[in-house]
Amino acid sequence: NAWREKGSVIRVRRPNGLTHWLIIGYDEARAALADPRMRKNVTGLYEILRRVAPEGSVGASEALAGHMLNSDPPEHTRLRKLVSREFTGRRVAGLRPRIEEITKNLLDEMEGKDEVDLIDDLAAPLPVMVICELLGVPFEDRAQFQKWSKLLLDADPSVDMAAVSKQMSEYLAALLAAKRAEPGDDLLSGLLADGEDGDRLTMPELISMTFLLLVAGHETALHLIGNGVYMMLKDQEALDALRADPDKIPAATEEVLRQFGPVGWATTRYTGEDVEIGGVTIPEGELVCVSLDAANLDPAVNPETTRLHLVEDNPKHLAFGHGVHFCLGAPLGRMEANVAFTQLLERFGGMRLVDPEFVPVWRMSFMRGFTSLPVRLR
Ligand code: HEM
């Protein structure tokens, strides 16, 4: 709120010394996300980060990080088209029975326990199992690729990013080679096959696309589930209403996305030329973070509240982004959260926070979510 007094487009300095522009107004964020002058390609982004960021805080290598999310049209358009052929609504809808089964198995494990950590026992394993299933990645590999992804995302300056990127790339290359030799009916096998018009992803593109899909699909869904359970347990009236009428769960999920979305400042761009947004001119070559959480809570467009609205016409939100980079996995993320909430409330509707005063610890400023969520089941 102190920031809001300064405006909707402001300049901030992070505790680690990084200075950048931050967009916190809803209309301004929406405009920035749809503006082609706001660029994302990895070469330009890394060049600016190396100039303005503290020593060593650039993450994965350019080859690995040069995926669809870090590219601009026309490259982005081509990559998105190629992956969308395989990442279809039909494929995602077909995953529902498996998501239900995985969730049921995870909840079965909780039976008989008085207390569980909903992050460790549900919110963390479910999305990673689902993404492994979707992509056709062996679930046994998860500890390894999760370790590398976390190191690359955290961009800790004391870690050798080039070495970790190399390990991750080699792992992905071996995985893809094995799939090419023995294709299955999973998404990666589909991506390896020839496209209708002969266009296909090259091996380096496949490696970075697989990296993106592995990373984008689990931490976000993890925090959506964790943040949602937390909000429900903090709002007894909403919890009772959801138990009485589970058809309201999708509306609750949208409200969690609006008020407590997993992506905070993680939407970074840079200005390819001078860009005026909300009456402020951001000069060319500046780093710009669009804060989706701040935009979603902009009092100018959305009521500021901590209650869960359980109505179908929820206030609008930008939790999945906007424009050409709008989240490819939004239907999948929503489905995972809806299944998790439905089964949890059905089986453990009487659950409550172990400590009602429990204040969650945000893992990072650019991802919003909890490291643990201790809950008493009965
Ligand atoms: C992009 C949020 C789940 C895959 C994005 C963006 C946001 C977002 C905000 C755009 C970032 C930007 O413009 O800079 C979320 C949230 C999720 C979620 C809140 C909660 C469940 C998933 C899942 C997948 C996924 C399950 C599946 C693999 C992607 C991909 C992109 C993306 C591939 C890049 C799209 C592009 O560049 O065209 N997501 N995501 N996401 N997300 Fe998600």
Residues whose N, C-alpha, C, O or C-beta is under 5 A from the ligand:
A	BS01	HEM	M68 L69 R80 L213 A216 G217 T220 A221 L224 P262 V263 A266 T267 T268 L318 A319 F320 G321 V324 H325 F326 C327 L328 G329 A330 L332 G333 R334
